Amino acid sequence: MTKRLIPRRRFLAGAGAIVSGGLAGSPSASAQGDAPGVPAAPSVPPADIILRNGNIVTVDPVFTIAQAVAIAADRIVAVGPDDAMAAHTGAATRVIDLKGKTVVPGLTDGHAHMDREALRNVFPSLGRVRSIRDIQERIAELARGKQPGEWIVTMPIGDPPYYFDVPGSLAEKRWPTRQELDAAAPDNPVYIRSIWGYWRGTYPLVSCANSAALGRAGITRDTVAPVATLTIEKDASGDPTGVFVEREMQSIAELVWFRDATEFTHADRLRALPESARFYHGFGTTSVFEGHGAATELISVYKQSRQERTLTMRATLAFSPDWKAAGNVPHASFVDAWAGWLGEPGLGDDQLKFSGIFCGVGRQPADDLRATSAPYTGWAGFNYANGLPRPELKEVLVRCAANGIRVVMIWNPQILDLYEEVDRVVP
């Protein structure tokens, strides 16, 4: 039997439906009356909200299923049978009858990249295009709202969120050329950006530019791609077609040649973060751990959102270092300087805190190319030069262990051996 992978988004959507729809009419895992209540202290003020007549999945050591839960501010003050909630009910308490529906603890996403979700809305979509003619019509429509010379930048060709089957979904089965985009917007530079590769998880990334955009980027028939994984497609005469093909998960072309046109501003990120949080809340997520690391530009957005009280998601951020910026300074020396805010317990509060550092083993030439855009990070939100050669990385990890700094890494076969080596130095 062939196993079919279920996309993470679809899985969480189903889980969110269960959370919101509940298990109405289903028997609870233990007798409702047997669920132990949390006795109320006389000094405890009335609850703001009480959820009653439901299946409250506590996830305590014995997986108790209770009937009701009382909440004051951002704290659960009581869990137990319905009649135990009387001690927590005041004149202003909102009591919600769940009618047998189920309540579960909020989900914690341990590799969220939450900030990216609403960034998809910053630049206009091409829509459900099915031919190059459709693309031209959409570009022409956008051009009518622009002054001559203004950039037109769009989201990728294809159907979100995964952008599968392109260019096969187009009638012509190919990508639009610069001349075809010129015809749609003769007075404007046009750039159709590629996907962020992890949306779909497959190569290639493809972006398209018209002649004016190529001119702005300084790309001619003589331009050589900076890495082998990036192809500037050429026509029979050797001129660029405007199509860029990358066997990468993170675009180089966009960051190196079209950054100014495609850049997310601080205001864009600040506006998008609460929108992204609302999307994640809709799937039952109440906390995120940004384990892949957050660069300074993303940290500043989280901090401002927290300060302005627009951050509704509990967030813990690992720090994303830019080792390339350190130059020839011994990298381990930075760790001692960071210990005051990265060492456990992490600096911050229950809504926003910092915990640890993300590190990678090694770095590819493509990573260093993307890192030239620093401190800007594009879709990533993390620094691209976060990897170190193994010997240097071991020195950094030893200093992290000595300073009580959590280290987050993406698994590869070297990781466990490296951790064991560090543990022998700093148990």
ROTIDO-392587 format. One record per residue (C-alpha): residue number from 1; residue in one letter; x, z, y. Coordinates in pm, whole numbers. Example, Ala and Ser with C-alpha at 12.3 -4.5 7.8 and 13.67 -1.06 7.14 Angstrom:
   lumfi   fivo        X        Z        Y
       1      a     1230      780     -450
       2      s     1367      714     -106
REM end
This chain:
   lumfi   fivo        X        Z        Y
       1      m        0        0        0
       2      t      136      -91      344
       3      k      160      201      581
       4      r       28      136      929
       5      l      189      326     1212
       6      i      -52      488     1455
       7      p       68      462     1818
       8      r      129      804     1969
       9      r     -114      733     2253
      10      r     -394      648     2007
      11      f     -321      957     1798
      12      l     -338     1186     2102
      13      a     -655     1016     2220
      14      g     -815     1102     1889
      15      a     -688     1458     1911
      16      g     -824     1482     2264
      17      a    -1164     1363     2142
      18      i    -1167     1639     1881
      19      v    -1075     1897     2143
      20      s    -1345     1781     2384
      21      g    -1610     1695     2126
      22      g    -1547     1995     1905
      23      l    -1664     2052     1553
      24      a    -2025     2116     1638
      25      g    -2216     2270     1355
      26      s    -1909     2317     1137
      27      p    -1849     2658      982
      28      s    -1563     2861     1127
      29      a    -1252     2939      925
      30      s    -1334     3311      929
      31      a    -1646     3509      990
      32      q    -1726     3512     1360
      33      g    -1797     3881     1361
      34      d    -1464     3959     1198
      35      a    -1255     3813     1481
      36      p    -1074     4103     1646
      37      g    -1137     4143     2015
      38      v     -888     4241     2283
      39      p    -1018     4564     2433
      40      a    -1062     4561     2807
      41      a     -873     4806     3018
      42      p    -1093     4974     3282
      43      s     -870     4843     3561
      44      v     -896     4479     3453
      45      p    -1109     4279     3701
      46      p    -1396     4062     3571
      47      a    -1307     3727     3423
      48      d    -1345     3409     3624
      49      i    -1461     3211     3320
      50      i    -1596     3309     2980
      51      l    -1635     3053     2703
      52      r    -1879     3183     2442
      53      n    -2064     3071     2129
      54      g    -1777     2852     2015
      55      n    -1496     2821     1765
      56      i    -1190     2954     1946
      57      v     -882     2854     1748
      58      t     -633     3128     1835
      59      v     -330     3010     1634
      60      d     -237     3376     1587
      61      p      -40     3476     1273
      62      v     -355     3465     1057
      63      f     -518     3172     1243
      64      t     -818     3375     1356
      65      i    -1125     3182     1471
      66      a    -1305     3376     1743
      67      q    -1637     3321     1920
      68      a    -1538     3371     2281
      69      v    -1252     3385     2528
      70      a    -1232     3537     2877
      71      i    -1001     3392     3143
      72      a     -893     3545     3475
      73      a     -688     3329     3708
      74      d     -436     3163     3477
      75      r     -438     3429     3205
      76      i     -644     3486     2891
      77      v     -766     3848     2915
      78      a     -977     3873     2601
      79      v    -1051     3690     2278
      80      g    -1314     3803     2031
      81      p    -1686     3807     1945
      82      d    -1946     3716     2207
      83      d    -2066     4072     2256
      84      a    -1713     4190     2344
      85      m    -1722     3971     2654
      86      a    -1973     4193     2834
      87      a    -1689     4417     2948
      88      h    -1533     4119     3126
      89      t    -1847     3976     3285
      90      g    -1904     4023     3656
      91      a    -2147     3884     3910
      92      a    -1919     3590     3988
      93      t    -1809     3517     3630
      94      r    -1893     3167     3511
      95      v    -2021     3180     3154
      96      i    -2014     2856     2955
      97      d    -2207     2820     2631
      98      l    -1994     2604     2401
      99      k    -2283     2552     2160
     100      g    -2051     2563     1862
     101      k    -1780     2340     2003
     102      t    -1415     2408     1937
     103      v    -1146     2524     2181
     104      v     -779     2493     2087
     105      p     -464     2597     2272
     106      g     -327     2332     2504
     107      l      -68     2092     2367
     108      t      295     2103     2475
     109      d      457     1760     2492
     110      g      825     1804     2415
     111      h      939     1455     2526
     112      a      682     1365     2785
     113      h      828     1148     3063
     114      m      499     1239     3227
     115      d      601     1118     3572
     116      r      606      753     3462
     117      e      241      722     3366
     118      a       88      673     3711
     119      l      392      478     3835
     120      r      233      190     3644
     121      n      -20      172     3928
     122      v      230      139     4214
     123      f      272     -238     4178
     124      p      -22     -475     4118
     125      s     -117     -592     3772
     126      l     -136     -960     3684
     127      g     -452     -885     3491
     128      r     -560    -1040     3164
     129      v     -373    -1368     3210
     130      r     -391    -1624     2929
     131      s     -201    -1916     3077
     132      i       63    -1996     3334
     133      r     -218    -2129     3549
     134      d     -380    -1783     3539
     135      i      -49    -1631     3650
     136      q      -19    -1880     3935
     137      e     -370    -1804     4056
     138      r     -303    -1430     4055
     139      i       28    -1473     4240
     140      a     -141    -1699     4496
     141      e     -411    -1434     4544
     142      l     -144    -1170     4613
     143      a       41    -1405     4847
     144      r     -268    -1436     5066
     145      g     -229    -1066     5149
     146      k      141    -1096     5237
     147      q      338    -1215     5538
     148      p      584    -1503     5480
     149      g      906    -1362     5339
     150      e      746    -1046     5201
     151      w      816     -964     4838
     152      i      550    -1005     4574
     153      v      631     -779     4279
     154      t      395     -738     3988
     155      m      370     -554     3661
     156      p      465     -748     3345
     157      i      291    -1041     3180
     158      g       67     -922     2897
     159      d     -190     -657     2819
     160      p     -104     -292     2885
     161      p      -14      -42     2762
     162      y      210     -211     2500
     163      y      235     -576     2619
     164      f      242     -714     2267
     165      d      240    -1086     2178
     166      v      399    -1237     2488
     167      p      451    -1516     2566
     168      g      246    -1603     2256
     169      s      -71    -1485     2431
     170      l      -24    -1759     2693
     171      a     -162    -2106     2621
     172      e      179    -2262     2686
     173      k      359    -2011     2456
     174      r      641    -1977     2710
     175      w      735    -1790     3026
     176      p      664    -1933     3375
     177      t      956    -2102     3549
     178      r     1076    -2045     3904
     179      q      924    -2379     4009
     180      e      581    -2274     3879
     181      l      603    -1947     4068
     182      d      725    -2138     4377
     183      a      408    -2346     4366
     184      a      195    -2030     4366
     185      a      377    -1860     4654
     186      p      601    -2107     4840
     187      d      665    -1867     5131
     188      n      741    -1547     4939
     189      p      999    -1417     4692
     190      v      821    -1338     4363
     191      y      939    -1111     4084
     192      i      738    -1033     3770
     193      r      904     -727     3628
     194      s      971     -661     3262
     195      i      823     -378     3062
     196      w      999      -45     3018
     197      g     1110     -110     2662
     198      y      987      216     2511
     199      w      626      126     2589
     200      r      640     -125     2307
     201      g      958      -25     2126
     202      t     1077     -382     2058
     203      y     1304     -640     2219
     204      p     1322     -840     2437
     205      l     1251     -737     2793
     206      v     1161    -1044     3000
     207      s     1124    -1074     3376
     208      c     1058    -1383     3590
     209      a     1159    -1475     3944
     210      n     1092    -1767     4175
     211      s     1354    -1957     4375
     212      a     1327    -1735     4682
     213      a     1376    -1423     4471
     214      l     1680    -1575     4302
     215      g     1819    -1656     4644
     216      r     1768    -1300     4767
     217      a     1945    -1172     4455
     218      g     2233    -1416     4498
     219      i     2177    -1575     4156
     220      t     2296    -1935     4122
     221      r     2398    -2172     3843
     222      d     2740    -2006     3854
     223      t     2616    -1649     3808
     224      v     2738    -1493     3486
     225      a     2541    -1219     3315
     226      p     2732     -889     3341
     227      v     2670     -793     2975
     228      a     2605     -993     2659
     229      t     2263     -835     2611
     230      l     2133     -995     2933
     231      t     2064    -1370     2940
     232      i     2001    -1574     3254
     233      e     1810    -1869     3111
     234      k     1923    -2211     3237
     235      d     1755    -2551     3233
     236      a     1908    -2875     3103
     237      s     2099    -2927     3428
     238      g     2246    -2575     3419
     239      d     2028    -2422     3692
     240      p     1856    -2086     3634
     241      t     1493    -2116     3527
     242      g     1406    -1779     3679
     243      v     1361    -1618     3338
     244      f     1575    -1317     3240
     245      v     1584    -1203     2877
     246      e     1733     -866     2783
     247      r     1799     -718     2442
     248      e     1776     -374     2593
     249      m     1514     -101     2618
     250      q     1592      -32     2984
     251      s     1617     -324     3223
     252      i     1949     -413     3380
     253      a     1829     -713     3583
     254      e     1574     -506     3771
     255      l     1824     -238     3871
     256      v     2119     -463     3946
     257      w     1957     -763     4118
     258      f     1602     -668     4219
     259      r     1622     -298     4291
     260      d     1519     -314     4658
     261      a     1204     -506     4573
     262      t     1100     -297     4272
     263      e     1202       50     4391
     264      f      970      348     4355
     265      t      990      555     4674
     266      h      981      932     4691
     267      a      627      903     4826
     268      d      530      682     4528
     269      r      663      939     4283
     270      l      506     1232     4466
     271      r      166     1061     4468
     272      a      196      957     4103
     273      l      296     1292     3953
     274      p      -43     1469     3987
     275      e     -218     1151     3870
     276      s        6     1141     3565
     277      a      -67     1508     3496
     278      r     -443     1442     3504
     279      f     -397     1165     3248
     280      y     -201     1396     3018
     281      h     -457     1675     3065
     282      g     -718     1432     2935
     283      f     -540     1437     2598
     284      g     -531     1817     2583
     285      t     -177     1855     2721
     286      t     -121     2163     2936
     287      s      259     2189     2927
     288      v      550     1945     2918
     289      f      917     1984     2840
     290      e     1118     1699     2991
     291      g     1388     1723     2729
     292      h     1542     1384     2808
     293      g     1642     1531     3139
     294      a     1542     1497     3502
     295      a     1766     1347     3770
     296      t     1779     1483     4123
     297      e     1521     1238     4260
     298      l     1267     1349     3998
     299      i     1351     1719     4034
     300      s     1284     1695     4408
     301      v      940     1546     4337
     302      y      850     1824     4096
     303      k      967     2088     4342
     304      q      767     1943     4629
     305      s      459     1903     4411
     306      r      491     2269     4307
     307      q      535     2377     4668
     308      e      230     2178     4777
     309      r       27     2314     4483
     310      t      -51     1970     4344
     311      l      137     2031     4017
     312      t     -130     2122     3762
     313      m       93     2082     3456
     314      r      324     2359     3343
     315      a      661     2185     3338
     316      t     1006     2275     3213
     317      l     1285     2036     3307
     318      a     1622     1987     3144
     319      f     1886     1865     3387
     320      s     2015     1509     3360
     321      p     2381     1490     3472
     322      d     2545     1182     3620
     323      w     2888     1212     3460
     324      k     3006      886     3616
     325      a     2974     1043     3960
     326      a     3214     1319     3852
     327      g     3501     1072     3838
     328      n     3817     1215     3685
     329      v     3723     1579     3736
     330      p     3707     1765     3401
     331      h     3342     1760     3309
     332      a     3339     2102     3147
     333      s     3422     2261     3483
     334      f     3084     2158     3620
     335      v     2906     2356     3352
     336      d     3041     2689     3479
     337      a     2913     2601     3827
     338      w     2567     2513     3692
     339      a     2531     2826     3479
     340      g     2351     3020     3751
     341      w     2046     2798     3741
     342      l     2066     2628     3400
     343      g     2156     2931     3189
     344      e     1876     3111     3009
     345      p     1638     3235     3127
     346      g     1594     2920     3332
     347      l     1541     2933     3706
     348      g     1179     2895     3816
     349      d      835     3033     3738
     350      d      552     2984     3490
     351      q      449     2656     3655
     352      l      791     2492     3703
     353      k     1123     2599     3559
     354      f     1458     2456     3455
     355      s     1601     2496     3110
     356      g     1921     2341     2987
     357      i     2094     2010     3011
     358      f     2055     1675     2836
     359      c     2369     1513     2698
     360      g     2442     1197     2503
     361      v     2722     1092     2272
     362      g     2909      795     2417
     363      r     2803      540     2675
     364      q     2759      164     2661
     365      p     2865      -85     2931
     366      a     2494     -141     3000
     367      d     2453      230     3076
     368      d     2731      216     3334
     369      l     2573      -92     3492
     370      r     2237       81     3525
     371      a     2415      387     3661
     372      t     2538      188     3961
     373      s     2186      231     4101
     374      a     2231      611     4121
     375      p     2088      827     4261
     376      y     1796      591     4203
     377      t     1678      587     3840
     378      g     1387      341     3825
     379      w     1140      406     3545
     380      a     1379      645     3372
     381      g     1369      956     3589
     382      f     1697     1053     3420
     383      n     2053      949     3498
     384      y     2183      660     3290
     385      a     2542      792     3276
     386      n     2447     1104     3080
     387      g     2671     1032     2780
     388      l     3030     1134     2719
     389      p     3292     1046     2459
     390      r     3273     1290     2172
     391      p     3587     1495     2255
     392      e     3477     1545     2616
     393      l     3123     1617     2509
     394      k     3246     1889     2275
     395      e     3424     2057     2566
     396      v     3103     2046     2769
     397      l     2898     2187     2480
     398      v     3145     2471     2428
     399      r     3112     2568     2795
     400      c     2734     2542     2768
     401      a     2736     2776     2470
     402      a     2960     3021     2653
     403      n     2725     3019     2953
     404      g     2397     3041     2761
     405      i     2290     2690     2859
     406      r     2053     2511     2626
     407      v     2171     2163     2526
     408      v     1918     1889     2447
     409      m     2025     1573     2266
     410      i     1861     1279     2091
     411      w     1953     1290     1725
     412      n     2218     1069     1578
     413      p     2436     1130     1270
     414      q     2710     1298     1477
     415      i     2496     1566     1637
     416      l     2475     1832     1365
     417      d     2846     1816     1290
     418      l     2918     1851     1660
     419      y     2688     2152     1690
     420      e     2859     2316     1392
     421      e     3201     2262     1552
     422      v     3080     2422     1875
     423      d     2924     2712     1685
     424      r     3261     2789     1526
     425      v     3414     2821     1874
     426      v     3126     3010     2039
     427      p     2907     3164     1764
REM end
